[in-house]
Amino acid sequence: MTVNQILTEKGYDIHSIPSNITVYEALRIMGERNIGAVLVIEDNLLKGILSERDYARKVVLKNKASKETFVHEIMDEEIISVHPNDDIYYCMDLITNKRVRHLPVVEDSNVVGIVSIGDVVKSIIELQKNTIDHLDSYIHGTKAK
Ligand SMILES: NC(=O)c1ccc[n+]([C@@H]2O[C@H](COP(=O)([O-])OP(=O)(O)OC[C@H]3O[C@@H](n4cnc5c(N)ncnc54)[C@H](O)[C@@H]3O)[C@@H](O)[C@H]2O)c1
């Protein structure tokens, strides 16, 4: 299964923000959309990603105020992205080894979607369930002969 197949099922929506808004405003957007991270996109270019973890570690734990801190001050600029043709197990490797929960999907420098840890786990569970069902019907079909 590829990233593109995940996107086909979950949708190509991208929730993004500019870097010059406050962290509070970004959190409000995340709350409204019920998501844990937003992409920072300016002039059609992916500049960074802001997650709930960034807020917890770079604002709360540093005794900063979200209404006085701007997104560009705390966003993660070291973006780990995937391509639509990448395999789902490659995504799981990145999520596990790079300790990220959201992977922007980039093609020809354009952001075409985002996949989260939940999307990847859900798809892997579905794949494994299909394999089990297939093996189950094979075993029972063989036994019946
Ligand atoms: N049943 C499902 O299909 C499904 C899919 C994903 C997550 N979940 C559940 O949601 C909870 C949180 O999920 P999570 O940790 O994966 O992260 P999350 O809450 O950030 O993501 C939830 C969904 O929003 C999408 N999303 C996140 N940020 C986005 C953005 N900036 N632009 C566009 N879409 C964005 C993700 O791709 C995912 O489909 C978990 O409990 C998880 O199990 C369920």
The ligand as a Tripos MOL2 file, in Angstrom:
@<TRIPOS>MOLECULE
LIG
   44    48     1     0     0
SMALL
NO_CHARGES

@<TRIPOS>ATOM
      1 N1        -10.3920    5.9330   12.4120 N.am      1 LIG1
      2 C1         -9.5950    6.6140   11.6440 C.2       1 LIG1
      3 O1         -9.7260    6.6040   10.4370 O.2       1 LIG1
      4 C2         -8.4850    7.4260   12.2380 C.ar      1 LIG1
      5 C3         -7.4940    7.9820   11.4150 C.ar      1 LIG1
      6 C4         -6.4840    8.7560   12.0060 C.ar      1 LIG1
      7 C5         -6.5060    8.9670   13.3840 C.ar      1 LIG1
      8 N2         -7.4880    8.4100   14.1540 N.ar      1 LIG1
      9 C6         -7.4980    8.6070   15.6130 C.3       1 LIG1
     10 O2         -7.4070    9.9920   15.9150 O.3       1 LIG1
     11 C7         -6.5930   10.1850   17.0710 C.3       1 LIG1
     12 C8         -5.4470   11.1260   16.7910 C.3       1 LIG1
     13 O3         -4.8320   10.7860   15.5560 O.3       1 LIG1
     14 P1         -3.3280   11.0460   15.1960 P.3       1 LIG1
     15 O4         -2.4770   10.8880   16.4080 O.co2     1 LIG1
     16 O5         -3.0070   10.2140   14.0110 O.co2     1 LIG1
     17 O6         -3.2060   12.5890   14.7930 O.3       1 LIG1
     18 P2         -4.1950   13.7690   14.4080 P.3       1 LIG1
     19 O7         -5.2580   13.9640   15.4530 O.co2     1 LIG1
     20 O8         -3.3380   14.9380   14.1270 O.co2     1 LIG1
     21 O9         -4.8450   13.2810   13.0290 O.3       1 LIG1
     22 C9         -6.2140   12.9700   12.8940 C.3       1 LIG1
     23 C10        -6.5500   13.0210   11.3980 C.3       1 LIG1
     24 O10        -6.3790   14.3740   10.9270 O.3       1 LIG1
     25 C11        -5.4720   14.4040    9.8460 C.3       1 LIG1
     26 N3         -4.6190   15.6080    9.9700 N.ar      1 LIG1
     27 C12        -3.7760   15.8940   10.9870 C.ar      1 LIG1
     28 N4         -3.1630   17.0800   10.7680 N.ar      1 LIG1
     29 C13        -3.6230   17.5240    9.5840 C.ar      1 LIG1
     30 C14        -3.3560   18.7020    8.7950 C.ar      1 LIG1
     31 N5         -2.5000   19.6570    9.2160 N.pl3     1 LIG1
     32 N6         -3.9810   18.8510    7.6130 N.ar      1 LIG1
     33 C15        -4.8640   17.8960    7.1980 C.ar      1 LIG1
     34 N7         -5.1670   16.7810    7.8810 N.ar      1 LIG1
     35 C16        -4.5440   16.5840    9.0700 C.ar      1 LIG1
     36 C17        -4.6300   13.1410    9.9530 C.3       1 LIG1
     37 O11        -4.1050   12.7770    8.6990 O.3       1 LIG1
     38 C18        -5.6430   12.1570   10.5120 C.3       1 LIG1
     39 O12        -6.4180   11.6010    9.4780 O.3       1 LIG1
     40 C19        -6.1000    8.8210   17.4710 C.3       1 LIG1
     41 O13        -6.9050    8.3570   18.5120 O.3       1 LIG1
     42 C20        -6.2850    7.9880   16.2380 C.3       1 LIG1
     43 O14        -6.4900    6.6060   16.5160 O.3       1 LIG1
     44 C21        -8.4810    7.6520   13.6040 C.ar      1 LIG1
@<TRIPOS>BOND
     1     1     2 1
     2     2     3 2
     3     2     4 1
     4     4     5 ar
     5     4    44 ar
     6     5     6 ar
     7     6     7 ar
     8     7     8 ar
     9     8     9 1
    10     8    44 ar
    11     9    10 1
    12     9    42 1
    13    10    11 1
    14    11    12 1
    15    11    40 1
    16    12    13 1
    17    13    14 1
    18    14    15 2
    19    14    16 1
    20    14    17 1
    21    17    18 1
    22    18    19 2
    23    18    20 1
    24    18    21 1
    25    21    22 1
    26    22    23 1
    27    23    24 1
    28    23    38 1
    29    24    25 1
    30    25    26 1
    31    25    36 1
    32    26    27 ar
    33    26    35 ar
    34    27    28 ar
    35    28    29 ar
    36    29    30 ar
    37    29    35 ar
    38    30    31 1
    39    30    32 ar
    40    32    33 ar
    41    33    34 ar
    42    34    35 ar
    43    36    37 1
    44    36    38 1
    45    38    39 1
    46    40    41 1
    47    40    42 1
    48    42    43 1
@<TRIPOS>SUBSTRUCTURE
     1 LIG1         1 GROUP 0 **** ****
